[in-house]
Amino acid sequence: MDPATQHKVAVVTGAASGIGLAVARRLARDGAHVAVLDLNADAAETAAAKIRADGGTATAAQADVSDRESVDRAYAEVRARFGPLAILVHSAGIEGFDRFSTITTERWNRVVAVNLTGTFHCCQAAVEDMIEAGWGRIVTISSSSAQSGQPFMTHYVASKAGVIGLTKALALELGPSGITVNTIPPGFIDTPMTRRSEERGLLGGSVDHHASLTPVRRAGLPEDIAAACAFLVSEEAGYVTGQVFGVNGGRNT
Ligand SMILES: NC(=O)c1ccc[n+]([C@@H]2O[C@H](COP(=O)([O-])OP(=O)(O)OC[C@H]3O[C@@H](n4cnc5c(N)ncnc54)[C@H](O)[C@@H]3O)[C@@H](O)[C@H]2O)c1
């Protein structure tokens, strides 16, 4: 258990599934009081209940991260339950696979609203507590596709490249307040999102095929991202900020 994480209030968005779920479990295991925030209220409640059954402290919170009012409402519930926010891991996101010429403005706007504007909402609504405390840890989840580019994903890649830029700029602004801000761009993690894309034939091969092409010869696990998050939110990571912290089995170097 990390003493710095003990009893700290951590909001994990997108925490009902995949990477966010693994992060929520890990931070709870490290002693944080975790808010499992997700669009899917039932799944968030199930995840929080499982964390509690495993001996952790967790509560569920429903919000659409693209809707500032709903984020503010959810955060208010978390504060009333656990107190001021100290840690934010923002994993909520949606995929986008479309040929560039077919992307409607509506589709473009939705991907950007969830992935980029959602990051803005969730960070902005959290920082006041952290500034007040003179301590905070923010980890955004971007994507290795924003480092390498990816065909048929221009809306998604643009939104995630925006997350990297937001993270770097925010780190510089919040450094003097004792708050670190880093981003993890995951590369090929075996989650429900990845399996949905595989089922729809959008990956250009199976998960196993891609794993065989990955330098470490496996797909990433949500727990791989959770382990990196556990470090980035720890006390000893206080000199790590503004970084793009790749976790990708060597697929991007
Ligand atoms: N899986 C990968 O290989 C991979 C690679 C790069 C980046 N990522 C990013 O990692 C993050 C997590 O992905 P995952 O693979 O765990 O996906 P996932 O689909 O398994 O989980 C995403 C979660 O976010 C929630 N969510 C979606 N829209 C939301 C909204 N508007 N408000 C609140 N919650 C919302 C979903 O309900 C779901 O529980 C995403 O931002 C994704 O873009 C994943």
The ligand as an ORCA input file, in Angstrom:
! r2SCAN-3c Opt
* xyz 0 1
  N      -8.225     -0.577    -25.191
  C      -7.199     -0.009    -25.833
  O      -6.385     -0.683    -26.479
  C      -7.023      1.464    -25.792
  C      -5.966      2.016    -26.528
  C      -5.778      3.377    -26.506
  C      -6.602      4.188    -25.742
  N      -7.615      3.627    -25.035
  C      -8.448      4.538    -24.245
  O      -8.570      4.032    -22.944
  C      -9.823      4.461    -22.378
  C     -10.565      3.250    -21.840
  O     -10.798      2.355    -22.908
  P     -11.260      0.855    -22.676
  O     -10.576      0.053    -23.706
  O     -11.143      0.515    -21.240
  O     -12.797      0.993    -23.118
  P     -14.160      0.382    -22.528
  O     -15.181      0.627    -23.585
  O     -13.929     -0.993    -22.041
  O     -14.466      1.332    -21.282
  C     -14.811      2.681    -21.468
  C     -15.748      3.111    -20.359
  O     -16.023      4.511    -20.552
  C     -17.424      4.702    -20.338
  N     -17.880      5.879    -21.077
  C     -18.034      5.984    -22.430
  N     -18.539      7.196    -22.720
  C     -18.710      7.855    -21.548
  C     -19.206      9.140    -21.217
  N     -19.658      9.978    -22.158
  N     -19.239      9.488    -19.907
  C     -18.821      8.636    -18.951
  N     -18.350      7.399    -19.215
  C     -18.290      7.021    -20.497
  C     -18.089      3.432    -20.850
  O     -19.381      3.278    -20.307
  C     -17.095      2.369    -20.387
  O     -17.430      1.885    -19.110
  C     -10.571      5.171    -23.499
  O     -10.391      6.569    -23.348
  C      -9.857      4.684    -24.751
  O      -9.961      5.598    -25.813
  C      -7.856      2.303    -25.047
*
